[in-house]
Amino acid sequence: MTIRVVFGEDSYLAREGTRRLLDEEEGIEIVSTCSDLDSLRMTVDEVRPDVVLADISMPPTHTDEGIRLAAELRESHPEIGVVILSQYAEPIYATKLMEESSDRRAYLLKERVHYRSDLTRALREVAAGRSVVDPRIVELLLAAQQRRRDSRLDSLTPRELEILGLVAEGWSNGAIADHLVITRRAVERHINSIFGKLELGDSENISRRVKATLMWLSA
């Protein structure tokens, strides 16, 4: 059974190159191509393809149009798979794509397009209801997981983690106390405990509060 694909990509050369690549693949057919998000939405509604192959960014904003379309299709056409092509080796984009469900979703770096087998495998897997994540993204996710495992943040109690999160958002001690319905003295004790466990000392250029925030954000 032929997998019908709609391809969204604003670069003419990329569209034609990928079309020619897939024209040689039996069982996969690009039935339409689009150069911006609005036309891609309209075409998907009209054609109802098996899979949408889309660049992560395209007009009008050149940001995360592909990811947003995938989220929309999860609601409007859950049976349609989405394969995102991206130049960004950033796990956050893959995580956002898969946050509701990984079914019928794939995230590939654009460099994989040079290897037809990687692209066609992703299209076939997604059409079958499964998911694919680029190996490079998996490596980065595993590395981040290991960093979190090794992080000194693991030594904090749930309450200390909650307070550190509020510190990272810029809350003052008084605001934290009011929010958690505890005394300012209790907040100060928790924060001092956090600083001690994270082995944060004062320095002339950066405060312990800022250091703690940076550790929280990088975890």
N, C-alpha and C positions, 0 to 999 in steps of 0.2 A: 504494500500500500504506500503510495507516494505521500511524503510529508510536505504540506503546502506552507511556504514561508513568506512572510512579509518582512522586508528589510528596510530599516530606518537608519540613514546615514547621510550627513550633509555634504560630505566630500564626494564629488563625482567620480574621482579616480578610485576611491575605496569602494564605492558602490559597484562600479563596473568590474573591478578586480575580483571582488568577492562573488559577484554574479557568475563570472566566467569560471571561477574556481568550483562553484557548486553545480554549474551546468554539466560538469564532467562526472558528477556523482549520481549514480542510479538511485532512484527512490526519494530524491529531494528536489523540490522545484521552488524557485523564487517566483511567486505569482505577481508580486508588485514591489516597487521600491518607492521610498519617500525621503524627502530631504529635511523635514521639520516635524515637530511634535504634533501640530494640529492636523496636518495631512495624514500623518501616521495613525492618529486616533480615528479619523474618518475612514481611512482605508481598512483598518482592522474591523470596524463596525460593518462595513460593506462586504468584505471578503470572507471574514471569519476564518482566518488561517489556523493551522495546527500550532504553529510557533511564530512568534515575533522575534526577529533578530534585530537588535538595536544598539546603536552607539549609546554610551552612557550620557553623552552631552550632544545637543543639537539645538538649532534655533527653536524658540526665540531667545533663550538666556544662556545657552551653552554651559549649563551647570550639571544638573542631574535629571534631565528629562526622561532618560531611559528608566531610571529607578522609579520615578513618579508614575510613569505609564504602567510599569509592572504592578505597582500598588493599586492603581485604578482597575486594571484588568483582573486582579484578584477578586474584586467586588463585582464587576460587570460581566466578565467572561472567564470564570475560573478554570474552564476547560482548555484555555489557550496558554501554551507555554511561552516563556520569555527567556531568551539568551542575551545577556548583556555583554557587549564588547567594550573594554575600557583600557585606557593607557595608564590608569592609576592603580598601582600596586598598594592599595590602601584597604585593609580589612574592613574599615568602617562602612565602605560602600557595599561590599559583599554581605556584611551583617545586616545592613538596612534592607537589602534586596530580599533576604531570607527571613526577616524578623517575624512575619506573620506565619509563614510556612515555607519550607524548602521545596515542596512538591512543584514540579514543572518549572523550576528556575535554575539558571546557570549563570555563572560570572566568569568570564574569560578575559585575560589580558589580550590586547590587540595583536601582540606578537605571535599568539597562537594561530592567527589566521593564516600565517605562512605555512602552517602544517595542516593540510586539509583534513587529515584524520582526526585531529583534536577538535576542529570545528564541527565536522560531521558527527562525531561521537556525541558532542554536546547536544546537537539538534535532535539526534535519535533518542538520547536518554531523556531529554525534556519532553519530547513528544510522547514518550512512554510513561510519563508521570513521575520520572525520577529527577535528580538534581546533580549538578556538576559544579565544583569550585576549582578554579585554577590552582595548580600545585604550588605556585609561588605564594598565593594568598594563604593556603593551608599552612605553609612553612611559617609565615609571619604570625598567624593566629596561634600556632603551637609555641612560638618563641615568646609571644606576649603572655600566654598562659603560664609558661615557665617563669617568666619575670614576676608575675603575680604570686606564684607559688613561693618564690624566694623573697618576696617583699616583706619588709619589716611591718607593713600594715597588718599582716596576719596576727601580730601580737596584740592588736587593739581589741577591746571589747566591743560588742554591738553598739553600746551607748557612745563609746569614744569614736567609732566610725561614723555614727550619726552626727556627732558634733563636728568632726573633722570635715564632713561633707558640707555642713552649714558654714564653717570657716572658709572653705574653698569657694562658696558662693558669695562671700563678702559680708556675712552677717557679723555684727558686733557681739560682744559677750552679753550685753544687756538684751539684745534682740533674741539671741539664742535662749537665754533664761526665760524670757516671756513665752517664746514659742514652745519650749519643752515643759513649761510650768515647773521650773526648779529655780533655786536661788543663783544669783551671780557668783557667789562664793563656790557653789557646786560646779558651775561652768568653769571657773578658774582652775579648780582642782582637776577636773577632767582634762582641760587643755594642758596643764602642766604635766599630767601623766602621759598625754599624747607626745609632748615634746621629749619627755624622758625616754619613752619606748622607741621613738624614732631617732634617738640620739642626735637631737638637733641642738646645737649651741648657737649663741648669739654671735653675729659678726657685724662689722661696720657697714657692710654694703647690703646685706639682706637679712630681714628679720626671720625669727623662727616661724612666725605665722605664714610668711610667704613661702618659706622652705617646705612647710607641711602641706601647703596648698599645691605646690609643684609635685610633691610626692603623690598626693591624692590623684591629681590629674594624669600623671604618667602611669598609674597602676592599671 
